[in-house]
């Protein structure tokens, strides 16, 4: 039985609620880009890039170490954290 807002149900009736997070956006693969290029692409598809930097002995300064939600579909406007290398700490 399909009900609508305002309908009255019997006490103890099972209720299933379905919702939507809005339009979904697939997080692009930015793993081979610089931090700036990755942030620009993430922004271009309608997501909010959050860039953080950390030292890395393995990843050249300015390049992306990691990012959240890669390949997943997330709500438009959601944050994607991009970790960018500062190079070795010396």
N, C-alpha and C positions, 0 to 999 in steps of 0.2 A: 504494500500500500504506500503510495506516495502522498506525502502531506506537504503543506505549505505553511509559511509563517502565519501564526495566529490560530492554527488548528488546535483542537483539544484532543489529547490522547488519554487512554485509560491509564489508571495508576499501574505502574509496573511494566508498562509497554516498553519494548526495546526501541531505542532511538539510535540511528546511525547518522552521524554528521560528517559531511564531506566539505572540504574547503580547497582553496587554491592559494598559492603564494604569489600568484600573478605570472606574468610572462617569464619564462625561463630563458637563460642565456648559457650557451656552452662556453666554458673557460678554454681559450685557445692554448695551444702548445707554444710556450714562450721560452722553453728551456735553453735554446741555442741563441737567444738574443741578449743584447746588453740590457741593463736595468731600465734605461731610458726607453729603448725600443719596446720592451715588454710592457712597461707602464702605459705607453701610448696605445699599444694594441688592445690591452685590457680595457682602457678607457673608451676606445673606439667602438667596442662591442657592447657598451652600456654598463660596464662594471666599474667599481671604484678601487683603483690600485692604491695599496698602502705599501710604500717602499721602506724597508728597514735594511740597515747595513751591518755586516759583521765580518770579522777577519777570517781569511781562508788561505791555507797553504796550497790547496789544490785548484782553486778557481781564480782566474785572473781578475784583477781589480776592475770593477765596472760590469762584470758579467753576472748572470743570475745563478745563484746557488740552488735555490728552491722556490716554489710558490704553492699556494694552497689551492685545492679543488681542481687541479689539472685534469682536463678531459670530462669533468662533471658538468651537469646542467644545474645552475643555481639561479635564484631570483635576480631579475634585472636590478641593477643598482647596488648589489651586494658587494662587500669588501673582498678583495683578493690580495693577500699579503705576499709581497715579492721580496725575497731576501737576496740582496746584492752584495757581492764580495768587495771588501776593502783591500784585498790582497793580504800578504803575510803580515803578521803583527810586528815582526822584528824585535 
